[in-house]
Amino acid sequence: MNPFIKRFLNFFLPPVCSICGRVGGESIEGTICSACRRQFTPVGHPLCTLCGRPFSAGDSHLCSRCLERQPVYDLARAGGLYRNTMVTAIHGLKYHERVHLAKDLAMWTLNHCAQPEFPPQAEMIIPVPLHQRRLKERGFNQSQLLGRVLAKELHIPCDPFVLIRTKDTDPQVGLSEIERRENIRGAFAVSPGRRSRIEGKALLVLDDVMTTGATVEECARTLKSSGADKVYVLTMARVE
């Protein structure tokens, strides 16, 4: 946009931060002010070289959990820690229909997910699907919105219909890691008409938040059992 026009519009229609509601503050992508954005905490090195779990100090290496039980996916990374204004932004997107935040979150994540080794050369983005009941209640799938943005930036297709959620699972909140894995087991399937699209391909599974990784791992297991070669995982945030 022409700088003069931008200043003119900002004078008469000052931007409003979608997180704190501040009017006229310096913003990123026109929706998140610089003060709120500074509270986003990137997940950088040191971290687990496989699952992306952050370490407080030392060098990047495989974490004890991955050494004990290697995940089904091939590599996972997250943009930021699930704290402060990152929580507010994700909740605003998911529960308050602030769908415009999808672009801000996706772009910020792409710029902070432990570059340069991520994202690898994925050939397709696969958003984690919602069950039909949840989709009707919410009206949209936040992972699909995020996927559209990343698909445009990475120049690869995003197919939200490859994975379908066949099981209306209980909420994962409050469950232990073992309970989460049991709760989500068998919850996904590959659409019959989409199987040929993923055979032998490297796929990027996309979700908003990673806690224990049970959901994205079940997605990876489903995709690999249907012929996918590699499955990478990207989330906007990671619970500490």
SERO-4910 file (N, C-alpha, C, O; in steps of 0.05 Angstrom, whole numbers):
BEGIN
 pado doro    nc1    nc2    nc3   cac1   cac2   cac3    cc1    cc2    cc3    oc1    oc2    oc3
  Met    A     17    -24      0      0      0      0     18     25      0     38     26     13
  Asn    A      9     45    -15     23     71    -15     26     82     13      6     83     27
  Pro    A     50     90     22     54    100     49     35    123     56     26    125     79
  Phe    A     30    141     37     13    164     42    -15    155     48    -28    164     66
  Ile    A    -25    136     31    -52    126     34    -55    111     61    -75    114     75
  Lys    A    -34     96     68    -34     81     93    -36    100    117    -51     95    136
  Arg    A    -20    122    116    -21    142    138    -48    155    139    -59    161    161
  Phe    A    -60    161    116    -86    173    114   -107    155    127   -123    164    143
  Leu    A   -107    130    120   -126    111    131   -122    107    161   -142    105    176
  Asn    A    -97    105    169    -92    102    198   -100    126    214   -107    123    238
  Phe    A   -101    149    202   -109    173    216   -140    173    221   -149    178    243
  Phe    A   -155    166    200   -184    166    202   -195    140    212   -216    139    224
  Leu    A   -181    118    206   -190     91    215   -166     77    228   -155     58    217
  Pro    A   -159     86    252   -135     75    266   -139     45    271   -161     37    279
  Pro    A   -117     29    267   -120      1    272   -125     -6    301   -116      8    319
  Val    A   -140    -27    306   -147    -36    333   -135    -63    337   -139    -81    321
  Cys    A   -120    -67    358   -107    -92    364   -129   -113    371   -146   -107    388
  Ser    A   -128   -136    359   -148   -157    364   -144   -171    390   -161   -187    398
  Ile    A   -121   -166    404   -116   -179    429   -122   -161    453   -138   -168    470
  Cys    A   -110   -137    453   -113   -120    476   -134    -98    471   -142    -85    490
  Gly    A   -142    -93    446   -161    -73    440   -150    -45    437   -165    -26    434
  Arg    A   -124    -43    439   -111    -16    437   -116     -4    409   -114    -18    389
  Val    A   -123     21    409   -128     35    384   -104     51    375    -93     66    390
  Gly    A    -97     48    349    -76     65    338    -48     56    344    -29     70    336
  Gly    A    -44     33    357    -17     24    363     -4     13    338    -17      5    318
  Glu    A     23     11    339     38     -2    318     28    -31    316     27    -45    336
  Ser    A     22    -40    292     11    -67    289     27    -84    270     44    -75    255
  Ile    A     21   -110    271     32   -129    253      9   -141    237    -10   -151    248
  Glu    A     11   -139    210    -11   -148    193    -37   -134    200    -59   -144    192
  Gly    A    -36   -112    213    -60    -96    219    -78   -107    240   -100    -96    244
  Thr    A    -70   -128    255    -88   -139    275    -76   -142    303    -91   -143    322
  Ile    A    -50   -145    305    -37   -148    331    -17   -126    335      2   -123    319
  Cys    A    -20   -112    357     -1    -90    362     26   -100    371     29   -123    379
  Ser    A     46    -83    369     74    -92    375     77   -100    404     93   -118    409
  Ala    A     63    -87    422     65    -94    451     55   -123    456     68   -138    470
  Cys    A     33   -130    443     23   -158    447     41   -178    432     46   -200    442
  Arg    A     51   -170    409     68   -188    394     94   -194    408    105   -216    407
  Arg    A    104   -174    423    129   -178    438    126   -199    460    146   -209    470
  Gln    A    101   -204    468     96   -224    489     95   -253    477     95   -272    492
  Phe    A     95   -255    451     98   -282    439    126   -291    444    146   -277    439
  Thr    A    129   -316    454    156   -327    460    162   -349    440    150   -370    442
  Pro    A    181   -344    422    188   -364    402    200   -389    415    213   -388    436
  Val    A    195   -412    402    209   -437    410    234   -439    393    232   -448    370
  Gly    A    256   -432    405    281   -434    390    300   -455    402    291   -471    419
  His    A    324   -454    394    344   -473    405    352   -464    433    353   -440    439
  Pro    A    359   -483    452    360   -512    447    333   -525    449    316   -517    464
  Leu    A    330   -547    434    305   -562    434    311   -590    425    332   -597    416
  Cys    A    290   -607    428    292   -635    418    293   -634    388    276   -622    375
  Thr    A    312   -647    377    316   -646    348    294   -662    333    293   -661    308
  Leu    A    278   -677    348    256   -692    335    229   -680    340    215   -671    322
  Cys    A    221   -679    366    194   -669    372    192   -639    376    170   -628    378
  Gly    A    215   -626    379    215   -597    382    211   -587    410    208   -563    414
  Arg    A    211   -605    430    207   -597    458    230   -578    466    254   -585    462
  Pro    A    224   -554    477    245   -536    484    260   -544    509    248   -555    528
  Phe    A    286   -538    510    302   -542    534    309   -515    546    310   -495    532
  Ser    A    314   -514    572    321   -489    585    350   -481    580    356   -457    581
  Ala    A    367   -501    575    395   -495    571    408   -518    556    396   -539    552
  Gly    A    433   -514    548    449   -535    535    446   -534    505    439   -514    493
  Asp    A    452   -557    492    451   -559    463    426   -574    455    414   -588    471
  Ser    A    419   -571    430    396   -586    419    404   -616    416    426   -622    407
  His    A    386   -633    424    390   -662    423    363   -676    425    343   -663    430
  Leu    A    363   -703    423    339   -718    427    331   -718    456    348   -722    474
  Cys    A    306   -712    462    296   -712    490    292   -741    500    292   -760    484
  Ser    A    290   -744    526    287   -770    538    262   -784    528    262   -809    525
  Arg    A    241   -769    524    216   -781    515    218   -793    487    208   -815    482
  Cys    A    231   -779    469    235   -790    442    254   -813    441    252   -831    425
  Leu    A    274   -813    459    293   -836    461    278   -861    472    284   -883    463
  Glu    A    260   -856    490    245   -879    501    223   -889    483    219   -913    480
  Arg    A    210   -870    469    188   -878    451    188   -858    428    178   -836    430
  Gln    A    199   -867    405    201   -850    382    174   -844    370    158   -863    365
  Pro    A    167   -819    365    141   -812    353    138   -824    325    157   -830    312
  Val    A    113   -826    317    107   -836    290    115   -815    269    124   -822    247
  Tyr    A    111   -790    275    118   -769    256    149   -767    254    163   -777    271
  Asp    A    158   -753    233    187   -752    228    200   -727    239    224   -727    244
  Leu    A    185   -706    244    196   -681    255    173   -663    263    153   -662    249
  Ala    A    176   -649    285    155   -631    294    167   -605    304    188   -605    317
  Arg    A    154   -583    299    162   -557    308    138   -540    315    116   -545    305
  Ala    A    142   -520    332    121   -501    339    132   -473    337    156   -469    340
  Gly    A    114   -454    333    123   -427    331    130   -415    357    153   -405    361
  Gly    A    112   -416    377    117   -403    403    107   -420    426     93   -440    422
  Leu    A    113   -411    450    104   -424    474     75   -415    479     67   -392    474
  Tyr    A     59   -434    489     31   -428    495     28   -413    521     22   -425    542
  Arg    A     33   -387    520     32   -370    543     26   -341    535     28   -334    512
  Asn    A     18   -325    555     14   -297    551     -6   -291    528    -27   -304    526
  Thr    A      2   -273    511    -16   -264    489    -20   -285    467    -38   -283    451
  Met    A     -2   -305    466     -5   -326    447    -31   -342    454    -46   -350    436
  Val    A    -36   -346    480    -60   -360    488    -85   -343    480   -104   -354    469
  Thr    A    -83   -317    485   -106   -299    478   -111   -300    448   -134   -300    440
  Ala    A    -90   -299    432    -93   -299    403   -106   -325    393   -124   -324    377
  Ile    A    -97   -347    403   -108   -373    394   -137   -376    403   -153   -386    388
  His    A   -142   -368    428   -170   -369    438   -188   -351    421   -211   -357    416
  Gly    A   -177   -327    414   -193   -308    398   -200   -320    371   -222   -317    361
  Leu    A   -181   -335    359   -186   -348    334   -206   -371    336   -225   -372    321
  Lys    A   -202   -388    356   -218   -412    359   -246   -408    370   -266   -419    360
  Tyr    A   -248   -391    391   -273   -389    406   -288   -363    403   -311   -361    411
  His    A   -275   -343    391   -288   -317    388   -290   -307    359   -296   -284    354
  Glu    A   -286   -326    340   -290   -321    312   -273   -298    301   -281   -285    281
  Arg    A   -250   -294    312   -232   -274    301   -214   -287    280   -190   -291    284
  Val    A   -227   -294    259   -214   -311    238   -191   -296    225   -173   -309    213
  His    A   -191   -270    226   -169   -254    214   -143   -259    228   -121   -254    216
  Leu    A   -144   -270    253   -119   -276    267   -104   -299    255    -80   -303    261
  Ala    A   -117   -315    239   -104   -338    226    -79   -329    210    -58   -343    211
  Lys    A    -82   -308    196    -59   -299    180    -36   -290    197    -13   -297    192
  Asp    A    -41   -274    218    -20   -265    236     -6   -288    249     19   -289    250
  Leu    A    -21   -307    260    -10   -330    274      7   -348    255     28   -357    262
  Ala    A     -4   -353    231     10   -370    212     36   -357    203     57   -370    201
  Met    A     35   -331    197     60   -318    188     80   -315    210    104   -319    205
  Trp    A     72   -309    234     90   -307    256    104   -334    261    128   -336    266
  Thr    A     88   -356    260     98   -383    264    118   -390    243    139   -401    249
  Leu    A    112   -384    218    130   -391    196    157   -377    199    177   -388    191
  Asn    A    157   -353    211    181   -338    215    197   -345    240    219   -336    244
  His    A    184   -362    258    197   -367    284    199   -397    291    207   -403    313
  Cys    A    193   -415    272    193   -443    279    220   -456    275    223   -475    259
  Ala    A    240   -445    289    267   -456    289    278   -459    260    288   -480    252
  Gln    A    277   -438    245    289   -437    219    319   -441    222    329   -435    244
  Pro    A    334   -451    202    325   -456    175    317   -484    169    310   -491    147
  Glu    A    319   -502    190    314   -530    183    284   -538    181    278   -560    175
  Phe    A    267   -518    186    238   -524    185    224   -500    173    231   -477    178
  Pro    A    204   -504    156    193   -530    149    209   -544    127    221   -530    110
  Pro    A    210   -570    127    224   -585    106    209   -585     80    188   -571     78
  Gln    A    217   -600     61    205   -599     34    179   -616     34    179   -637     21
  Ala    A    159   -607     48    133   -621     47    119   -615     21    123   -594      8
  Glu    A    103   -635     12     90   -632    -14     60   -625    -11     47   -618    -31
  Met    A     50   -626     14     22   -620     18     17   -614     47     29   -627     65
  Ile    A     -1   -595     53     -8   -589     80    -34   -603     87    -54   -602     72
  Ile    A    -35   -616    110    -58   -631    119    -67   -619    146    -55   -625    166
  Pro    A    -88   -603    146    -98   -592    172   -111   -614    189   -124   -632    178
  Val    A   -107   -613    215   -121   -632    232   -150   -626    231   -159   -604    236
  Pro    A   -167   -646    224   -196   -641    221   -211   -641    247   -202   -652    267
  Leu    A   -234   -627    246   -253   -628    268   -274   -649    262   -279   -655    239
  His    A   -287   -659    282   -310   -676    278   -333   -659    267   -334   -635    273
  Gln    A   -351   -671    252   -373   -656    240   -389   -641    260   -398   -619    255
  Arg    A   -394   -653    284   -409   -639    304   -395   -614    314   -408   -593    316
  Arg    A   -369   -616    319   -354   -593    328   -352   -572    306   -353   -548    312
  Leu    A   -349   -581    281   -347   -563    259   -373   -547    256   -372   -523    250
  Lys    A   -396   -560    259   -422   -546    257   -425   -526    280   -436   -504    276
  Glu    A   -415   -532    304   -417   -514    326   -400   -489    322   -408   -467    327
  Arg    A   -375   -494    313   -356   -472    310   -360   -457    284   -357   -432    283
  Gly    A   -367   -471    263   -371   -458    238   -347   -457    220   -349   -450    196
  Phe    A   -324   -465    230   -299   -465    215   -279   -483    229   -281   -488    253
  Asn    A   -259   -491    214   -236   -506    226   -212   -488    226   -202   -480    205
  Gln    A   -203   -480    250   -181   -461    252   -155   -471    239   -140   -456    228
  Ser    A   -151   -498    239   -127   -509    226   -128   -506    196   -108   -502    183
  Gln    A   -152   -508    185   -156   -504    156   -150   -475    149   -138   -469    128
  Leu    A   -159   -456    165   -154   -427    160   -124   -422    160   -113   -408    143
  Leu    A   -110   -433    180    -81   -430    182    -67   -443    158    -48   -433    147
  Gly    A    -78   -466    149    -66   -480    127    -68   -464    101    -50   -465     84
  Arg    A    -90   -450     97    -92   -434     73    -70   -413     71    -59   -408     49
  Val    A    -64   -400     93    -43   -380     93    -16   -392     87     -2   -382     70
  Leu    A    -10   -414    101     16   -427     97     19   -438     68     41   -438     57
  Ala    A     -3   -449     57     -2   -459     30      6   -438     10     22   -443     -8
  Lys    A     -4   -414     14      2   -392     -4     31   -384     -1     45   -378    -20
  Glu    A     41   -383     24     69   -375     29     89   -396     21    110   -389     10
  Leu    A     83   -421     25    102   -443     18     98   -454    -10    114   -470    -19
  His    A     77   -445    -24     72   -453    -51     68   -483    -54     78   -496    -72
  Ile    A     53   -494    -35     45   -522    -36     15   -524    -30      5   -506    -17
  Pro    A      2   -544    -40    -27   -546    -35    -34   -553     -7    -19   -565      8
  Cys    A    -58   -544      1    -69   -551     27    -95   -566     22   -113   -555      9
  Asp    A    -97   -591     31   -121   -607     27   -134   -614     53   -124   -632     67
  Pro    A   -156   -600     61   -169   -605     86   -187   -629     86   -200   -635    106
  Phe    A   -188   -643     63   -207   -666     61   -192   -693     60   -204   -714     57
  Val    A   -165   -692     63   -150   -718     63   -157   -733     89   -164   -757     87
  Leu    A   -155   -720    112   -162   -733    137   -190   -726    145   -199   -703    142
  Ile    A   -205   -746    155   -231   -741    166   -231   -752    195   -217   -771    201
  Arg    A   -247   -739    211   -249   -747    239   -273   -765    242   -296   -756    240
  Thr    A   -268   -790    247   -290   -810    248   -301   -814    276   -321   -827    280
  Lys    A   -287   -803    296   -294   -808    324   -297   -781    338   -279   -765    338
  Asp    A   -320   -777    350   -325   -752    365   -313   -756    393   -328   -764    412
  Thr    A   -288   -750    396   -274   -755    421   -281   -735    443   -290   -713    438
  Asp    A   -276   -744    468   -279   -726    490   -257   -705    489   -236   -710    477
  Pro    A   -261   -681    501   -240   -661    502   -214   -672    515   -216   -687    534
  Gln    A   -191   -665    504   -166   -674    515   -157   -660    540   -139   -669    554
  Val    A   -168   -637    545   -160   -620    568   -164   -636    594   -185   -648    599
  Gly    A   -143   -637    610   -145   -650    636   -137   -679    636   -135   -692    657
  Leu    A   -132   -691    612   -125   -719    610    -94   -721    611    -80   -704    603
  Ser    A    -85   -744    622    -57   -750    622    -48   -757    594    -64   -760    576
  Glu    A    -21   -760    590    -11   -767    563    -22   -794    554    -30   -796    531
  Ile    A    -22   -813    571    -32   -840    564    -62   -838    558    -71   -851    539
  Glu    A    -77   -824    574   -105   -821    569   -111   -806    543   -130   -813    529
  Arg    A    -94   -787    537    -98   -773    511    -93   -791    487   -109   -791    468
  Arg    A    -73   -808    489    -68   -827    467    -91   -846    464    -99   -853    441
  Glu    A   -101   -856    486   -124   -875    485   -149   -861    474   -165   -873    459
  Asn    A   -153   -836    483   -177   -821    475   -178   -816    445   -199   -816    433
  Ile    A   -155   -811    433   -153   -803    405   -148   -826    387   -150   -823    362
  Arg    A   -142   -850    398   -136   -873    381   -159   -880    363   -182   -883    372
  Gly    A   -153   -883    337   -173   -891    318   -193   -869    310   -214   -874    299
  Ala    A   -186   -844    317   -205   -822    313   -204   -811    284   -221   -795    277
  Phe    A   -184   -819    268   -180   -807    242   -180   -829    220   -174   -853    226
  Ala    A   -186   -821    196   -185   -839    173   -178   -822    149   -183   -798    148
  Val    A   -167   -835    129   -161   -821    103   -185   -825     85   -195   -847     82
  Ser    A   -194   -803     73   -217   -804     54   -210   -823     31   -188   -821     20
  Pro    A   -227   -842     25   -221   -861      4   -213   -848    -23   -195   -859    -36
  Gly    A   -225   -827    -30   -218   -814    -55   -192   -797    -54   -183   -787    -75
  Arg    A   -180   -795    -30   -156   -779    -28   -131   -796    -24   -108   -785    -24
  Arg    A   -133   -821    -20   -110   -838    -14    -88   -836    -35    -65   -835    -28
  Ser    A    -96   -836    -60    -76   -835    -81    -60   -809    -81    -38   -808    -92
  Arg    A    -72   -788    -69    -58   -762    -69    -35   -761    -49    -17   -744    -51
  Ile    A    -35   -779    -29    -15   -778     -8      6   -801     -9     26   -800      5
  Glu    A      1   -821    -26     19   -844    -28     47   -835    -36     50   -822    -57
  Gly    A     66   -842    -20     94   -835    -26    101   -806    -22    123   -797    -29
  Lys    A     83   -790    -10     88   -761     -8     98   -754     20     94   -768     40
  Ala    A    111   -731     21    119   -718     47     98   -698     54     93   -679     39
  Leu    A     85   -702     77     62   -685     85     68   -669    110     84   -676    127
  Leu    A     55   -646    112     58   -628    135     31   -626    149     13   -614    140
  Val    A     29   -640    172      5   -638    189      5   -612    205     25   -605    217
  Leu    A    -17   -598    204    -19   -572    216    -40   -571    237    -63   -579    233
  Asp    A    -33   -560    261    -53   -556    283    -46   -530    297    -25   -518    293
  Asp    A    -64   -522    315    -60   -497    329    -42   -500    353    -23   -484    357
  Val    A    -47   -520    371    -31   -523    395    -23   -552    398    -38   -571    392
  Met    A      2   -556    407     12   -583    413     16   -585    443     31   -569    455
  Thr    A      4   -605    456      7   -609    485     26   -633    489     50   -630    493
  Thr    A     15   -657    488     31   -681    489     38   -692    461     57   -708    459
  Gly    A     25   -682    441     29   -692    414     13   -716    406     16   -727    385
  Ala    A     -6   -724    424    -23   -748    418    -39   -745    393    -41   -764    377
  Thr    A    -51   -721    389    -69   -717    366    -53   -718    339    -61   -732    321
  Val    A    -31   -703    338    -16   -702    313     -3   -729    308      2   -736    284
  Glu    A      4   -743    329     17   -769    325     -4   -789    314      3   -806    297
  Glu    A    -29   -788    323    -49   -805    312    -55   -798    283    -60   -816    266
  Cys    A    -54   -772    276    -57   -764    248    -34   -776    231    -39   -786    210
  Ala    A     -9   -774    242     14   -785    227     11   -815    224     17   -825    202
  Arg    A      2   -829    244     -1   -858    242    -22   -865    220    -18   -883    205
  Thr    A    -43   -850    219    -64   -855    199    -54   -850    171    -59   -865    153
  Leu    A    -39   -828    168    -29   -821    141     -8   -841    132     -8   -848    108
  Lys    A     10   -849    150     31   -868    141     19   -895    135     29   -909    117
  Ser    A     -2   -903    150    -14   -929    144    -29   -929    118    -36   -950    107
  Ser    A    -33   -905    107    -47   -902     81    -27   -896     59    -35   -889     36
  Gly    A     -1   -898     65     19   -895     43     36   -871     43     54   -869     26
  Ala    A     32   -852     62     49   -828     63     78   -836     69     82   -854     85
  Asp    A     97   -823     57    125   -829     62    136   -816     87    147   -829    104
  Lys    A    133   -789     89    142   -774    111    119   -757    122    102   -748    107
  Val    A    118   -753    148     98   -735    160    112   -716    180    124   -725    199
  Tyr    A    111   -691    173    122   -670    191     98   -656    205     76   -657    195
  Val    A    104   -644    227     83   -631    243     91   -602    249    113   -596    256
  Leu    A     72   -584    245     75   -556    253     51   -546    268     29   -550    260
  Thr    A     56   -534    291     35   -521    307     42   -492    312     65   -485    313
  Met    A     21   -476    317     26   -448    323     40   -445    351     56   -428    354
  Ala    A     32   -462    369     43   -460    397     47   -487    409     37   -508    399
  Arg    A     62   -488    430     68   -513    445     65   -507    475     76   -488    485
  Val    A     50   -525    488     47   -523    517     73   -531    530     85   -551    522
  Glu    A     82   -516    550    107   -522    563    104   -546    581    123   -555    594
***
